[in-house]
Structure formats: C-alpha cells, structure tokens
Amino acid sequence: MIQRRSLLKSGAVAALAAPALTGFAQQTVTLKFHTFMAPQSNVWLNMHKAWMNKVEKESGGRIKFEAYPAMQLGGTPVQLYDQARDGVVDIIWTLPGNTAGRFPRIEVFELPFMMTNAEATSKAYWEYVQTMAPDEFKETQVIALQVHGPGVIHTADKPVKNVADMKGLKMRAPTRQVTKLMGALGAIPVGMPLPGIPDALSKGTINGAVIPWEVVPSVKVHELTKNHAEFDPAGGSLYTTTFVMAMNKAKYNSLPPDLKKIIDNNSGMETSAWLGKVQQEGDIAGRKAASDRGNAIFTVSPEEAQEFRRKSRTLEVEWVEDMNKRGYDGRKLLDTARALIEKHSKAPAAKAPAKKA
C-alpha cells in the first residue's frame, strides 16, 4: 500500500510538472516593431518585413511580430530610440541623427564624401561601434547598424549642377552633419524627419531635399520635384545617413536562450551589411520613378564634385574638434572610420546563399 501511494504521489508530481516543462519549451514571444517608414516603402517591405519573416521562420513561429510602420503606435520619429529604451515598444529602426548630437561618435559616417557603398560602409559602421564606441547605444540591445546609398539632391524648380546653384535654396536635411553640409554649400538648411518632406515641398516651405533615390517614391519626391542631382561614383558620394535597429534590453534578456540565439543570429555585421545592401538596391526603382515622370536627372562630374568637397571640408575639422571637446580623440575616430570603410570596400561582397532546386 505504501509503495502504491508513493507511485501515485510521484506520478501526480510528474503530471503536474509536465505542462510547466512543455510550456517553457514551447514558449512563444510577440515583439512589437515600430518605425517611421511608410508601409509602401522599400525599407518596410524589403528590409523590415523580410527581417521579421526570417526571424519568425527560424524560430519555428515561436517569435512573432506585431509590425507598426508610419509611427502607428504614436509618438514622433525623434522618440523612437527612447521608445525601445523604455520598453514602450520592443524593436525600433530609426536615425540616431534625429536627436542631434546625442550619438556624436557615429556622425563620422555622415561626413561628406565618406561612404563608398551601403554594404561596405554598413560593415565598417558596425565594426567601428564595436571597437571605438561600444557604449554609444548602451541603453538598448543593438541588432544592426547600417547606412543608405549615396545621397542625392532633389529640387522643385531650380536644377543643381554645381555648388553655386545651391546658394539660397531652402534644403531639407536629415541629421546634424548633413544640415551643416547644406549650410557649407550655400543652401539654407532645414532639419526635419523624413515624413515631413511632402508637406514642406507642397507648401513651398522648402525648395528641395537631400535623400537617397530609394526613398523617393514613398515620400512622393519624384512628384513634388522636377530636378535631381546625383554624383558620379568616381567622384565619391555626397553623404549618407546612419540607422540603428535596436531592441529593448529587458525584453531581449527575458528571452529563453534558444530564442535569444535566433535574435543573435539575425544581428551583427552581416545583418547590417544585408540591410545596407537591400536599401541601396532600392535606388534603382526610386531613380526610375523620377525618370518615368520625365524629371531632369543631372550627374555631377568627378571634377565638379571637387568643388563640393572643397566647400564641405570644414565639417571634418569641426567634427574632430567637437569630439576632442567631448573627451574623445577625434582624429583617431575619423581615421579609424575611414580605414574601416576602405577595408570593407576592398573585401569581396558576400554572396547570397544558393537556392535549392
């Protein structure tokens, strides 16, 4: 009888324990992803949704996403990073430069004529943060760091073919360094987040904007401007903008080890490079949208680009001085960023995995 009671007791314990163990093993997590990008944009469709789909698939459906483009959960683009930090949302994608001067060390990638292509420069950006500025985004769990393709000048009426044509134009710029660049080139800089561009162009608040080709259709810049000035790659890229995909630290730390590994496998240098590459690939469709409307597209020659370089050289000097005042070695940061971009630009591009027949 005692033995039978003992068996019954142990069986009951096992039965009670089993659901808990099964529940832990099959734990699912829903993550809220928030950004300012429009739901029809290349960034949202081909980068954000593709990344979320990959994570969901690799987790066997145990990680699920609630996806919110266009600031659907409220707030402004400027507040996105803090939404992730504070746990208002779980994952965000945003411009660190929306909050001017808050993340100063990564601004080096936004200096004029620094970037080569988005894939290589994104790799350099990731490595730079790990080695030179590991505490820049310490309040969150960083998933990826990337840049967009070469910046392009878009104007409503007056075409830009040289530096002199920039004089007096009210030009929207995305970040502190690019705003300073517009000023150095003779324009009247107007800082504003991306979603504000269509309204500002239609009302004449600005005469133009600098954005990469890729984002043109999502903010209707090809419809609201008639002229576009891109730079011959041989003369370098006018500018780029840095982005961060970041996760709330507490949420990341609360994940079971196997799901944390799924996030880790979809974070880092290769994920950063992939995001940069996909974003720049969107430049083709964006440029075509402007061309199809019959807009004028002018290519700034390498020779003319030298004048843009000369006019904007003060930004580099000022940034180094700013970093020195903040207690960093500005020259070392600049030289390191440049060397990393050069290293990754020379490295062969990663090949996409072969598709199974």
N, C-alpha and C positions, 0 to 999 in steps of 0.2 A: 504493500500500500504506500509506504514511504517513497519507494522508488518510482511508483506510478505518479504520485504527487509531484515529485522532483522533475520528472519528464514533462508533465503538464505545465509546470511552472516555467521551465526553460523554453518550452515551445511557445508559451504565451509571450515571453520576453522577446523571443526571436520574431514572432509575428508582429509585435508592436514596433520593434526596431526596423523591420524590413521596409516599411513605407518611408521612413525617415531617410534611410540609406538610399533608396531608389530616388526619392525626391531630390536629394543632394546631387546624385549622379546625373540626373536629368534636368538640373536647374536651368531655367531659361531667363534671359535678361532682355529687357526692352530699353533701348537707348534713344534719347531724343537728340536729333541732329538739326542744328539751326544755322542759317546763314542768310546773307542779304541778297544772294544771287537770285535772278528771276527763274521761275520754273521752266521756261523755254530756253534758257541759256545753255551753251555748250558746257560750261563749268558744272552746272547742276546735272545735266543729263549724262554727260560722258565722263565726268570725274567723280562727283559726289555720289550719284546713284550707283555708278559702276563699282565704286569702292564699297559702298554699303552692301550691294548684292554679293560681292566677293566674300565679305566677312560673314554674311548670313549663310552662304553656301558652305564655306569652310567650317563653320560651327555646327553644321547639320541642322540649321534652323534654331539653335539654342540662343543665338544672339539675333534679336530682331530690332528693327529701327522704326521709329516714328520720324518721318522726314518733313522738315519745315523750311522751304525756301522763302525768299522775299520777306523775311522778318515776320513770319506768320504768328510767332509766339509773342510778338510785341517787343518794344524797345527800339533802339536805333542801331545802325551798323557800328557806331562808336562803342556801344555797350556789349558787343558780342563776347569779347575776350573775358570780361568780368562775369558774364552770364555762365560761362564754363567754370571759371574760378569759383564762383559762389554756389554752383550746383543748381542754378535756375534751369539750365539745360545740361546735357551730358557731353555733347561734342559740338564744336563750332569750327567754321572755316572763315577766316577774316583777314583783313590787312592790319598788321601791327601798326602801320603808319597812320591808321585812322585816329590814333591817340598820339599826337605829335610829341616827339621827344621822350616817350615813355620807354621805348625799346631802342635806345640810341645806337648800340653797337652793330645792330643788323642793318642800319641805314647805309652802311658801306656798299651794299649791293644795289642801292638805289641811286648811287652817284652816277653822273653822266659817263657814258661810254665804258662802263664796267663789264656788263654782261656780254656773253657770246651767243649762246642759245639757251633756251629754258631748261633743257635736260641737264646739260653740264653745269650750268650756274646753280641749279637747284641742288645738285650733288655737293657743289662747293659750299653752298649756304648751310646745308645740313652738317657737313664736316666742320665748318667754321664755328657753328654754335656749340658743337660737342667739345671742341678744343679751345676756343677762345672766349666763348660766352655761355658756359654751361648753366649759368643761373639767370639768363635773360628771360626765360619763360618758366621759372621755378615754381610758380603758383599753379601750374597745370601739368598734365601728362602730355607731352608733345608727341603727336603722331607723325606729322610730316611738316616740312619746311620747303617751300618752292617759290619760284618766280614765274611770271608770264613771259610771253615772247616779246620781241622788240617793240618799244613804244612808238606810236605813230601820231602825227599832228593832224587833227581834223578841224576844219574851219568852215563856217557857214557861208561867207561871201568872198572874203579876200584869200586868194591862194598864197601859200607859203612856199617859196622856192629858195630862199636864203635867209640868213639871220635878220637882215634889215626888214624883211616882211613881217617879222614877229612884233615889231615895235607898236606899242599901244593896244594890241589885241587883248581882250579880256579872256584869259585861258584857264579853264578848269584843270586842276592838278590833284592827284590822289593823296600825296604824302608831303611831309615837311621838305624833304630834299627835292622832290620834283616841283613843288611850289617855288622853292628857291631857284631852281633851274629856269623856270618860266621867267622869273624876275631878271635873272642874269642875261637872258636872251632878249630882254627889252619888252616883254609882254607884261600885262597887269595880271598877276596870279590870283586865282580864286580857288581856294581849297573847298572841296565838297566831296562827300561819298558818291559812289557811282550812281545810285538810284536817283540822285538829284539832277543828273545831266539833262534828261529830256525836257523837263520843265524849264530849266535855266536857258537852254538853247531856244526853245519855242518862244519864250518871253523876251529873248534878247539880253538877258542878264549876263550871259557870256557870249563871246564871238566864236568860241571853239573849245575843244577839249583834247587832252592827250590820253589816249587809251590804246591798247593793242588791237589789232584787227579782230581778233577772236570775239571780243565782247561787243563789237559794233552793232550787230543785229538785235541783241537783247535790250539795248537802250535806244534803238532806232536812230543812231547817229548817222547812218547812211541816208536816212530820210530827212534829217534835220540839218545836215551839212552838204556842201557841194564839192568841197576840195579836201584832198588828203595828201599829206607829205610823208612818205616813208624813206628810210635811209638804205642806200646800197650797202649790203652786208660787208663789203670790202672796206667801207669807211667806219664800221662799227655801229653799235646800237645806241640810240639816243639815251634810253633809260629803260629800266624795268621796275617792277614793284614786288615787294616781298609779301608772302602769305604764310599763315600758320594754321594748321589743323590741330586742335588741342582738345583734350578730354579732361573732365573734372577729376582731380586726383583721388578723392574719396571714392568715387564711383569705380574708377579703374582698380583701386586697391581692394574693393569689395568683391571683385570678380573671382570665381573659383579659378585655380591655377590653369586649367586647360583652356578656359575662355580668355584668360589674360594672355595666354600664349597666342591665341588667334589674333588678338589685337596687336601683340608684339610682332607677329609675322606680317602684319599689314601696316607696319610703321617703319620709320627709318629712312636711310639713304635711297634705297631702291624705290620705295613708295613715293618719296619726294621727287625723284627723277621721273617716275612714271607720270605723276600729276603735272609736272612742268612740261613734259613731252606732249601729253594729251592736250594741254591748254594751248601750246604753240601750234599744234596741228590744226586747231580750230581757226587759226589765222587765215587759212586758205578760203574757207567758207565766208568768213567775215569780209575779206577783200573782194570776193566775188559779188557779195551783196551790194557793195558800193559800185563796183564796175558795171553790174547789170542795170543799175539806175542811170548809167551814163555820167556818173560823177568823175571829176578830174582827179587822176592819181599821178602825183609827181614824185620822182625818185631823186632824192638829194645825192649828188655825186660824192665820192670819197674826198675830192678836192674841196667842195663846198662844206663838207662835214668838218673839215679842219677849222673853219671859222666858228662853227658851233662849239667845237672842242675848246678853242681859244677863249671864247666868251664865258664858258662854263667852268673854266679851270679853277676859279676862286672857290668853288664849292668844296673841292677836295681839301684845299688848305684850311678852310673854315671848319670842316668836319673834323680834321685831325686836331685842330686847336680846341674844338669843343670837347673831344674825347680826352685830351690832356687835362683840361679843366675839371673833368668829371673823375679824374684819377686813373684813367686808362692810358696805355701807350698807343696813341692814335696812329702813329706811323707804322707801328708793328701790326696793328689791326688791318690797316689798309693794305700793307704789303702781303700779309697772310691771305686776305681775301682774294687779292689779285693772283697770287701764286696758286691758290686752290682752283680758281676758275680756269687758269691756264692748264693745270694738271688734268682736270676733268674734261676739258675741251679737247685735249690731245688723246685721251683714253677712248678706245673704241666704244661705240654706243652699245648698250645691252640689247641683245636680240630677243624678240618676243618668243615665248615657248612654242614649239612646233605643234600644230593641230593634229590630233589623232584622226586617222582615216575612218 
